Amino acid sequence: MRGKITIKIDPVGPVLFESSARARRIGISVRPFKGVRVAVPYGTPLEHACNFAEENTKWIEKQILRTAEIELRSKAREAVQLPLFGKFEEKRSKKEILTRLAVLSEQHGLGYNKASVRRQRTLWGSCSPKGNISLNLHLVKLPPELMDYVIIHELVHTKVLNHSARFWGELERLVPGARKIDKRLKEHRPSGW
């Protein structure tokens, strides 16, 4: 299989099947606001991936219930919080994020070229091949340990641009339990709830 296709599988509903060069075996993930995704290694027939998903519908249903709770909590937070920053709050938030970036950069000996803070809908942060770091304005609404995790994650990308084993090893050295923290981060929406 190559590319991606969405197929309805009873009783879980639409499932995205997506070919992946990184996948060594068929894998299923269920994420809040994104739904069910099946990663399919290149060369694996779509039929095999569909059979695998059908064999695991009970597990998928449990994960859908779990993510539905996360989505509900997220929407409840959205209902009680103002969706936009005022000018003063935005300026103060940008300063807070950039100050924390500078502190963590010095603390871990990880330099960067330029830094910016913007409203981003899908990413908490990014790092360009030139070492330019962009961070999401809504980081200030995260618990402090998650904000630090995102910043250190992007600082590590100044040394290792991909998400290879080397990257995760370096991140884990600086942030013990990085993969667990990364899973916690997925419960929050980059668009600021």
N, C-alpha and C positions, 0 to 999 in steps of 0.2 A: 504494500500500500504506500502511496505518496500523497501528500496534501492533507486536507481535512474535510470531514463530512459529519453532519449531525443526523443521527438516527434515533427514532423513538423506540425505546425499549420498555415494555410493560414489566412491572408496574411503576418504574422509576421516572418515565417520561423521556425528554430529549437528552441524548448523550453525545458529546462531541468526541469524535475519533480523530486524532491528529498524529500524523507520522512524525517521528522524532529521531534525529541522528544520534542523540545522547542516550536514548532508551536502549537497554540491553534486553529487557523483557517487557511484556505488556504490563502497564501499571495504571491504576485508577486513582484519581484524586477528586475530591468534592470540596469546593471552596465557596465561601460566602459571596453572594452576588455574581458568581461566575458559573456555578453549576457543576455538572459532572463532566469530567474529561478523562479520556482513555488515551494514554501515550502508547503509540504503536511503533515498534522498531521497524526501520526500513526493511523491506523484503517480507514482512509478515503479512499474510493475506488478511483482508478486512474481515472475512468470515470467522477466522480464528479469534480476532479481537472481539467481535460481536458475541461469540460463544462464551468467551472469558467474562465479558460484562454480564451476560445472562446468568452465568453460574454464580455471580457475586452480587445479585440484586438485593439480597437481605442485608449485606454489609453496606451497600450503597444507600439503601433506605435509612439505615441508622445514621449514616453520615449526613444525609439530607435533613433529617430531623435536628441534628446537632447544629448544622449551619443555619437552619431556619431560626433557631433560638438566637444565634449570633446576629443575624440580620434584624430580628425584632428588637434586640437590645440596641443595635446601632441606630435603627429608625427612631426608637424612643429618645435616644440622646439627641438626635437631629431635631426632634420636635421641641425640645426644651432649650436648645442652644441657638443663638443667632448664627445663621449660615455664613455671614460675611464679617470681616474685620472692619472696624472703623479705622480711619487714617492713623490716629494716634496708636491704637492697638497694633496695627500692622507694622508700623515703624519700630515699636518696642519689641515685637515678636521677632522681626528680622535681626535686630541688634542682639537679642538673646541667643538666637540660633548661631549667628556668625561668631559671637564671643565663645560659645561652647565649642564650635568647630576649631577655633584657634587654640583653646585650652587642650582639647583632646589631641590635636595635631602635634603640639609641643610635648605633651605627656608621653605619647607613643612614638615620637620621632618619625612621624609620617607627614611629609610636606605636601603641598598642593600648589597649583598655579593660581587660578582665580576661583572665587566663590560667589555664588548668587543664591538668593532665596526668592522663590516664586510660588504662585498658586498652581499646583499641579493636580490633575484629576486622577491620574493612574499610578504615579510613582511617588515614593517617599523621598527618593534621591537618585542621583545619577552622577557618573564620573566619565569624562571624555578621555580619549587616548592622550590628550595633551595635559591631563591632570587637572582639568577644570571641574569643580564640584558644584552641582546644583542641588539645593535642598528645598523641600516642600514647606511652605509657610505654616501649614497645619501641624508640623512636628511639635509645636509648643503645646498642643492639646493632648499629646501622648503622655503616658507616665514617663518620668525622667529617664528611667533605665532603658526604655524603648527608644527615646530620642537619641540617647548616647549610642545605642546599638546601631541605629541607622547611620549616624555620623561616622562611627568607626568603620562600619561596613564600606562606606564610600571612600574613606581614607585608605583602607586596604586595597581598594581598586586602583589607587595610584601606583601600586606595586604590581598587582595581578588583576588584569582587566576582566578576566572571565570568572566563572563560578566553578573552577576546577578543584580537585582535591587539595592542591597547593593553596588556593585561595581560602578554602574552608579551614585548612590547617592553621594558616596564619591568623585568621579571624578568631578561631577557637583559642589560640594562644593568648590573644588580647582580651577576648570576651568568652570565658568558660561557659559552656552550655549555649553557644551561639545558635545552633540549629533549633533548639527548643524555643529560644527567644524569637527566632525568625517565624516559628509557627504562631507564637502569640501575636506577633505583629500583623499577621494575616487576618486577625479578628477585627482590625481597625481599617477604616477606609481612608485612602490618601486624600480624598476630596474634602476631608474635614468633617465627615458625618453629615 
